[in-house]
Amino acid sequence: MKTTHKYNVSFAPIKLSDSLKAQLPAWLHLGAPPKTYHKMKNKCLQTNHHVNSVKDLKETSNRLTNTDIHQTKASCACDECVENRLAGCKNPDKCARITKQILDNLTPLFNPNTSPLKDNLTLTHRRLEKNSRSRTQRDGEILFDPSITTKNHISECFHIF
């Protein structure tokens, strides 16, 4: 933290792809409002469910959408809940509801369940193909891609001002 303050480094993404949203840490998330986390409730998610990233939060909460198999009770017999109970969780359904609540509280920029608004800056599919062909040729012209979506790696989101 001292180094980030010394060099004025900040995590400042304008628009994140879904894959990058999934890579972000689940705990002490930048997009989480105050009082999103509860130490005792989250301990089970960290130790028994091994939730570390937003992707893990989403995977754990996904069982709530499968109402054919999952039951909203502590003794649910679906495979995922049985596996969680064997790992030491007393109420897998409650933990799944907590992960959904954490995800729902994230701001839209970081929330994996929300799609960012279209900025109309990304090149068309045809122009992207033309750029990739031009890269293989020596004299090909490449059209600038003004897209503001960060797609490749989380390190692209850090800025020094």
Secondary structure per residue as TSV (DSSP state, phi and psi in degrees):
chain	resnum	aa	ss	phi	psi
A	1	M	-	360.0	-38.0
A	2	K	H	-61.2	-39.8
A	3	T	H	-65.8	-40.8
A	4	T	H	-64.5	-37.4
A	5	H	H	-71.3	-38.8
A	6	K	H	-62.0	-43.2
A	7	Y	T	-100.1	7.1
A	8	N	T	55.7	49.5
A	9	V	E	-89.0	136.1
A	10	S	E	-138.0	152.8
A	11	F	E	-92.8	104.7
A	12	A	-	-132.9	67.8
A	13	P	-	-76.4	145.1
A	14	I	S	-89.1	-41.9
A	15	K	E	-153.0	126.8
A	16	L	E	-106.8	141.7
A	17	S	-	-74.2	163.4
A	18	D	H	-62.2	-36.8
A	19	S	H	-66.1	-35.1
A	20	L	H	-74.0	-35.4
A	21	K	H	-59.3	-38.6
A	22	A	H	-69.0	-26.8
A	23	Q	H	-77.9	-18.7
A	24	L	S	-64.8	150.8
A	25	P	B	-67.3	146.8
A	26	A	S	-77.3	-31.3
A	27	W	T	-103.7	141.5
A	28	L	T	56.1	43.5
A	29	H	-	-70.0	139.6
A	30	L	T	-63.6	-29.3
A	31	G	T	-90.2	4.8
A	32	A	-	-93.4	129.8
A	33	P	-	-70.3	165.7
A	34	P	T	-57.3	149.0
A	35	K	T	66.2	25.4
A	36	T	-	-76.4	-35.9
A	37	Y	-	-100.7	147.4
A	38	H	-	-128.0	119.7
A	39	K	H	-52.9	-48.0
A	40	M	H	-71.8	-41.5
A	41	K	H	-67.3	-37.1
A	42	N	H	-81.1	-15.8
A	43	K	H	-60.6	-41.6
A	44	C	H	-63.0	-42.1
A	45	L	H	-62.0	-37.1
A	46	Q	H	-77.5	-42.0
A	47	T	H	-88.5	-44.5
A	48	N	T	-89.8	-36.3
A	49	H	S	-95.4	-13.4
A	50	H	-	55.9	45.5
A	51	V	-	-83.5	118.9
A	52	N	-	-124.4	-29.0
A	53	S	B	-123.4	171.2
A	54	V	H	-62.7	-34.2
A	55	K	H	-59.2	-42.7
A	56	D	H	-64.9	-40.2
A	57	L	H	-59.6	-45.5
A	58	K	H	-65.8	-42.3
A	59	E	H	-62.5	-40.2
A	60	T	H	-68.6	-38.5
A	61	S	H	-78.4	-18.7
A	62	N	G	-61.4	-25.9
A	63	R	G	-63.5	-24.0
A	64	L	G	-67.3	-24.1
A	65	T	G	-82.3	-16.5
A	66	N	-	-94.9	76.5
A	67	T	T	-74.0	-11.5
A	68	D	T	-71.5	-32.6
A	69	I	T	-106.8	-47.3
A	70	H	-	-81.7	138.1
A	71	Q	-	-114.7	142.3
A	72	T	S	-84.3	67.4
A	73	K	S	-152.8	159.8
A	74	A	T	-62.5	-28.2
A	75	S	T	-98.4	28.3
A	76	C	-	-55.5	138.6
A	77	A	-	-102.5	11.0
A	78	C	S	-66.7	156.1
A	79	D	H	-56.3	-43.4
A	80	E	H	-63.8	-43.3
A	81	C	H	-67.3	-40.4
A	82	V	H	-61.4	-44.2
A	83	E	H	-61.0	-42.5
A	84	N	H	-65.2	-39.3
A	85	R	H	-65.0	-38.2
A	86	L	H	-64.2	-29.4
A	87	A	T	-80.3	-8.5
A	88	G	T	118.3	-1.3
A	89	C	-	-78.8	133.5
A	90	K	S	-85.2	-28.5
A	91	N	-	-143.9	82.0
A	92	P	H	-59.2	-33.8
A	93	D	H	-63.6	-42.3
A	94	K	H	-62.5	-42.5
A	95	C	H	-63.5	-39.6
A	96	A	H	-64.1	-39.7
A	97	R	H	-67.2	-34.2
A	98	I	H	-65.9	-41.7
A	99	T	H	-64.3	-38.9
A	100	K	H	-63.3	-41.2
A	101	Q	H	-63.8	-41.3
A	102	I	H	-61.7	-46.5
A	103	L	H	-62.9	-41.6
A	104	D	H	-65.4	-26.5
A	105	N	H	-82.4	-14.0
A	106	L	S	-66.8	145.0
A	107	T	-	-64.9	153.8
A	108	P	T	-54.7	-33.0
A	109	L	T	-59.8	-37.1
A	110	F	T	-104.1	-10.3
A	111	N	-	-75.5	121.9
A	112	P	T	-72.3	-12.8
A	113	N	T	-90.0	-3.9
A	114	T	S	-114.2	143.0
A	115	S	-	-96.8	135.3
A	116	P	-	-67.5	153.8
A	117	L	-	-64.9	144.0
A	118	K	-	-68.5	131.4
A	119	D	-	-97.6	-7.5
A	120	N	S	56.2	27.2
A	121	L	-	-104.1	-21.1
A	122	T	S	-70.1	141.0
A	123	L	-	-65.5	154.0
A	124	T	-	-69.5	163.6
A	125	H	H	-58.3	-41.6
A	126	R	H	-63.0	-42.0
A	127	R	H	-70.9	-34.1
A	128	L	H	-64.7	-39.9
A	129	E	H	-63.9	-41.0
A	130	K	H	-63.3	-39.9
A	131	N	H	-63.1	-41.7
A	132	S	H	-67.4	-36.5
A	133	R	H	-66.4	-39.3
A	134	S	H	-66.3	-30.7
A	135	R	H	-66.3	-31.8
A	136	T	H	-78.0	-23.9
A	137	Q	S	-90.9	151.2
A	138	R	S	-73.9	-39.8
A	139	D	S	-103.4	15.0
A	140	G	-	-73.7	145.7
A	141	E	-	-91.5	137.2
A	142	I	-	-112.1	126.8
A	143	L	-	-83.3	132.2
A	144	F	-	-61.0	133.8
A	145	D	-	-101.2	107.1
A	146	P	-	-84.2	11.2
A	147	S	-	-56.4	139.7
A	148	I	-	-103.6	5.0
A	149	T	E	-79.7	126.2
A	150	T	E	-82.4	122.1
A	151	K	-	-114.4	-33.9
A	152	N	S	-89.3	-62.1
A	153	H	-	-140.5	150.0
A	154	I	G	-62.2	-25.7
A	155	S	G	-64.2	-20.6
A	156	E	G	-69.3	-15.1
A	157	C	G	-88.7	-10.8
A	158	F	E	-87.4	134.1
A	159	H	E	-129.8	146.6
A	160	I	E	-113.1	120.3
A	161	F	-	-112.9	360.0
